[in-house]
Amino acid sequence: MIAAITPVSYWSSVVAAAAACTGLCLAARRYPGPWTVVAARLIGLLLAADAVSYTVAQVVQGSWSATTSLPLALCNAGVVIAAVSCWWRVVALVEVTYFWGLAGTIQGVLTPDLNVGFPHLVFFEYVTGHLGIVSAALFLVVGMRIVPRPGAVPRVFAITLGYTAVVGLVDALTGANYMFLRREPGEWTLLRLLGPWPWYLLSASAVAIVLFTLLDLPFWPGRRRARHEVEPPADPAGGRHAAVLRPARQP
């Protein structure tokens, strides 16, 4: 029996996840320590379990299909990348999790494409995956201070384009429509606001650059301060010293 749509359950889950994520981020900044690694890995395990259940459930139900069930949608790939980021905290993967999560997945949170409700398995998979990616992005970057490096925006955008090209190849080989690259989605999505196919692909790219840049803005002052701290002092003759050597302190 398919569960009825339950907006109260969904938005209650969103509020609970937001509160938990806020609490974790504040605690990590105020009381940093080994416990944050444990917390990050628990989030990663939850995301990994969500990714596995997504495929296993379809195989068990006999509904798995190469044209609809491969985890190639950006949010599906984001679940896997976020899980790996939480476990190993590789900066490049954290950057992808941050920009994909807050520029893309959060739109899936605010405008859920969900036709079942609590306590259906798909409800739990959707909520865990989407809220988990956003929570992982915020905890890793805000809580654990693994911030994007200079050049993160063009780097992640290039990764996104490369991933899109791979998905486009899979679409061409299987006749699928992952990431809506071959035709418009059948249901209403935010892509409809960006124009008809294929023009919304260009519009989406432009929007991605803007959103990535906005998400990167909070880190600009810190990078500027870091550059000034390592910048060598001015030379009275008009140049700059490579370094300032301080005499060793005598015992």
C-alpha positions as CSV (number, residue, x, y, z in Angstrom):
1,M,0.0,0.0,0.0
2,I,1.4,3.4,-1.0
3,A,1.5,5.9,1.8
4,A,-0.3,9.1,1.4
5,I,1.6,12.4,1.0
6,T,2.3,13.8,4.5
7,P,3.6,17.4,4.3
8,V,3.7,17.6,8.1
9,S,6.0,14.7,8.4
10,Y,8.3,16.0,5.7
11,W,8.6,19.5,7.0
12,S,9.0,18.3,10.5
13,S,11.9,16.2,9.3
14,V,13.4,19.3,7.6
15,V,13.1,21.3,10.8
16,A,14.5,18.6,12.9
17,A,17.5,18.1,10.6
18,A,18.1,21.9,10.4
19,A,18.1,22.1,14.2
20,A,20.4,19.1,14.6
21,C,22.8,20.4,11.9
22,T,22.9,23.9,13.5
23,G,23.6,22.3,16.9
24,L,26.4,20.1,15.5
25,C,28.0,23.1,13.7
26,L,28.0,25.3,16.7
27,A,29.3,22.5,19.0
28,A,32.1,21.7,16.5
29,R,33.2,25.4,16.3
30,R,33.1,25.9,20.1
31,Y,34.4,22.5,21.2
32,P,36.5,21.1,18.4
33,G,38.1,17.7,18.9
34,P,38.2,14.1,17.9
35,W,34.5,13.8,18.4
36,T,33.9,15.8,15.2
37,V,35.6,13.1,13.1
38,V,33.3,10.5,14.7
39,A,30.2,12.7,14.0
40,A,31.3,13.3,10.4
41,R,31.7,9.5,9.8
42,L,28.3,8.8,11.3
43,I,26.8,11.2,8.8
44,G,28.8,9.4,6.1
45,L,27.6,6.0,7.2
46,L,24.0,7.2,7.1
47,L,24.4,8.6,3.6
48,A,26.2,5.4,2.5
49,A,23.3,3.3,3.8
50,D,20.8,5.5,2.0
51,A,22.7,5.0,-1.3
52,V,22.8,1.2,-0.9
53,S,19.1,1.0,0.1
54,Y,18.1,3.0,-3.0
55,T,19.5,0.3,-5.3
56,V,18.8,-2.7,-3.2
57,A,15.1,-1.8,-2.8
58,Q,14.6,-1.6,-6.5
59,V,16.4,-4.8,-7.2
60,V,14.3,-6.6,-4.6
61,Q,11.1,-5.2,-6.0
62,G,12.1,-6.0,-9.5
63,S,11.8,-2.4,-10.7
64,W,15.5,-1.7,-11.3
65,S,16.2,-0.4,-14.8
66,A,19.3,1.0,-16.5
67,T,17.2,3.8,-17.9
68,T,15.8,5.0,-14.6
69,S,17.6,3.4,-11.6
70,L,21.3,4.2,-12.1
71,P,22.4,6.7,-9.3
72,L,23.4,9.3,-11.9
73,A,21.1,12.2,-10.9
74,L,23.2,15.0,-9.3
75,C,21.6,14.3,-5.9
76,N,22.3,10.6,-6.2
77,A,25.9,11.2,-7.0
78,G,26.0,13.9,-4.3
79,V,25.0,11.3,-1.7
80,V,28.0,9.1,-2.5
81,I,30.4,12.0,-2.7
82,A,29.2,13.4,0.6
83,A,29.5,10.0,2.3
84,V,33.1,9.7,1.1
85,S,33.8,13.3,2.1
86,C,32.5,12.7,5.6
87,W,34.6,9.6,6.0
88,W,38.0,10.8,4.6
89,R,37.5,14.6,4.5
90,V,39.4,15.1,1.2
91,V,39.3,18.8,0.6
92,A,38.4,18.5,-3.1
93,L,35.5,16.2,-2.3
94,V,34.4,18.5,0.5
95,E,34.3,21.4,-2.0
96,V,32.1,19.4,-4.4
97,T,29.8,18.4,-1.5
98,Y,29.5,22.0,-0.4
99,F,28.8,23.6,-3.8
100,W,26.6,20.8,-5.1
101,G,24.8,20.5,-1.7
102,L,24.0,24.1,-1.2
103,A,23.5,25.1,-4.8
104,G,21.6,22.1,-6.0
105,T,20.4,19.6,-3.4
106,I,18.9,22.3,-1.1
107,Q,16.5,23.1,-4.0
108,G,15.3,19.5,-3.8
109,V,14.7,20.1,-0.1
110,L,12.7,23.2,-0.6
111,T,10.7,21.9,-3.6
112,P,10.5,18.1,-2.9
113,D,9.7,15.8,-5.8
114,L,8.1,13.3,-3.5
115,N,4.8,11.5,-4.2
116,V,4.8,9.2,-1.1
117,G,4.8,10.0,2.6
118,F,5.7,8.7,6.0
119,P,6.4,5.8,6.6
120,H,7.2,4.7,3.0
121,L,10.8,3.6,2.3
122,V,11.1,6.1,-0.5
123,F,10.1,8.9,2.0
124,F,13.0,7.9,4.3
125,E,15.4,7.6,1.3
126,Y,14.5,11.0,0.0
127,V,14.7,12.8,3.3
128,T,17.9,11.1,4.4
129,G,19.6,11.7,1.1
130,H,18.7,15.3,0.6
131,L,18.9,16.5,4.2
132,G,22.0,14.4,4.7
133,I,23.9,16.0,1.8
134,V,23.1,19.5,3.0
135,S,24.0,18.7,6.6
136,A,27.2,17.1,5.6
137,A,28.2,20.1,3.5
138,L,27.5,22.5,6.4
139,F,29.1,20.4,9.1
140,L,32.3,19.8,7.1
141,V,32.7,23.4,6.0
142,V,31.1,25.5,8.8
143,G,31.6,23.1,11.7
144,M,34.9,21.4,10.9
145,R,36.3,24.5,9.0
146,I,37.3,22.5,5.9
147,V,36.8,25.6,3.8
148,P,36.9,25.8,0.0
149,R,40.4,26.8,-1.4
150,P,41.1,29.6,-3.8
151,G,39.9,28.6,-7.3
152,A,37.2,26.3,-5.9
153,V,34.5,27.8,-8.0
154,P,36.0,27.1,-11.5
155,R,37.4,23.8,-10.2
156,V,34.0,22.5,-9.0
157,F,32.3,23.9,-12.1
158,A,34.7,22.0,-14.3
159,I,34.1,18.8,-12.3
160,T,30.3,19.4,-12.8
161,L,30.7,19.9,-16.5
162,G,32.8,16.7,-16.7
163,Y,30.3,14.7,-14.7
164,T,27.5,16.1,-16.9
165,A,29.4,14.9,-20.0
166,V,29.7,11.4,-18.6
167,V,26.0,11.3,-17.8
168,G,25.2,12.6,-21.3
169,L,27.1,9.7,-22.7
170,V,25.2,7.2,-20.5
171,D,21.9,8.8,-21.7
172,A,23.0,8.4,-25.3
173,L,23.9,4.8,-24.9
174,T,20.9,3.7,-22.8
175,G,18.2,6.0,-24.0
176,A,17.8,7.4,-20.5
177,N,17.2,11.0,-19.5
178,Y,19.4,11.4,-16.4
179,M,19.8,15.0,-15.3
180,F,17.1,15.8,-18.0
181,L,19.9,16.2,-20.6
182,R,17.9,14.7,-23.6
183,R,14.5,16.1,-23.0
184,E,12.4,18.1,-20.5
185,P,11.2,16.5,-17.3
186,G,7.6,15.2,-17.4
187,E,6.7,16.9,-14.2
188,W,7.2,20.5,-13.2
189,T,10.7,21.4,-11.8
190,L,12.7,24.5,-11.4
191,L,14.3,23.8,-14.8
192,R,11.0,25.0,-16.4
193,L,11.9,28.5,-15.2
194,L,15.2,28.4,-17.2
195,G,13.6,28.0,-20.6
196,P,12.8,25.1,-22.9
197,W,15.2,22.2,-23.8
198,P,18.0,22.4,-24.7
199,W,18.4,26.1,-23.7
200,Y,17.8,25.4,-20.0
201,L,21.1,23.5,-20.1
202,L,23.0,26.7,-20.8
203,S,20.8,28.7,-18.4
204,A,21.5,26.1,-15.7
205,S,25.2,26.4,-16.3
206,A,25.0,30.2,-15.8
207,V,22.9,29.9,-12.7
208,A,25.4,27.3,-11.3
209,I,28.3,29.8,-11.8
210,V,26.4,32.5,-10.0
211,L,25.3,30.3,-7.1
212,F,28.8,28.8,-6.7
213,T,30.3,32.4,-6.6
214,L,27.8,33.5,-4.0
215,L,28.5,30.4,-1.8
216,D,32.3,31.2,-2.1
217,L,31.9,34.9,-1.1
218,P,32.0,34.3,2.7
219,F,35.6,32.9,2.3
220,W,37.1,35.8,0.4
221,P,37.9,37.9,3.5
222,G,39.7,35.0,5.1
223,R,41.8,34.3,2.0
224,R,42.7,38.0,1.8
225,R,43.8,38.0,5.4
226,A,45.9,34.9,4.8
227,R,47.6,36.5,1.8
228,H,48.5,39.6,3.9
229,E,49.9,37.4,6.7
230,V,52.3,35.6,4.4
231,E,53.1,38.7,2.3
232,P,56.8,39.8,2.9
233,P,57.3,43.3,4.4
234,A,58.2,46.2,2.2
235,D,61.8,46.9,1.5
236,P,62.8,50.6,2.2
237,A,64.6,50.6,-1.2
238,G,61.4,49.9,-3.0
239,G,61.4,46.1,-3.2
240,R,60.3,43.4,-0.8
241,H,62.3,41.0,1.4
242,A,61.7,37.3,0.8
243,A,61.6,36.8,4.5
244,V,62.3,38.3,7.9
245,L,64.8,36.3,10.0
246,R,64.3,36.8,13.7
247,P,67.2,36.0,16.0
248,A,66.9,32.8,18.0
249,R,65.8,33.3,21.6
250,Q,68.7,32.7,24.0
251,P,68.1,30.1,26.7
